[in-house]
Amino acid sequence: MFKRLFSAALVFGAAALAPPLAAQTACLPRGDLVNSLKSTYSEQMAGGGLQNASRLIEIWTSRRTGSFTIFITRPDGISCVVASGQDWYSVPQPIGEGVKG
């Protein structure tokens, strides 16, 4: 009995550690990805920044559909989607008082 219980726990535990199917990345040339985001989801670039010297992160969102896509672009021009979803919302940034010095 203990062996069966242990085996079942091991199998289900391993399954829980596996990445979800949706988390697998899709990579393609940046231009192709951008065209698809614009035409299919009406997304526009909302922001981005450098993750490091060789990785650019971009966030694309759509006010009309509420969709969003986050992807990383490598120096060779290939972009890989790392997250996407629905119900995106933006948080207004407070106006700063400027640089004090």
C-alpha positions, 0 to 999 in steps of 0.5 A: 500500500505504501509503495502505491501511495508513494508512487502516486505522490511521485508521479503527481508531484513530477507532473506539478513541476512540469511547465504549463503548455502555455508557458512554452515560448514562441520565437520568430523574427521581431517584425513578424511578431509585431505585425501579428500583434498589430493586425490580430490583437490591435496591440501597440507598444506600451513600454520596454527596456533593456534586461541586460546588454543583449536582451530587450524586453517589450510590452505591447497592449491593446486598449480595445481588446485588453490583451497584452504580450511581453516578449524579449528580443535578442541581438539577432532580431529573434523575439520570444514571447514570455507572457501574454494574456487578457484584461491589461490595465495601466496604472497612472504614474504620479508626477514627481517633484523633479530632481532635488539636489 
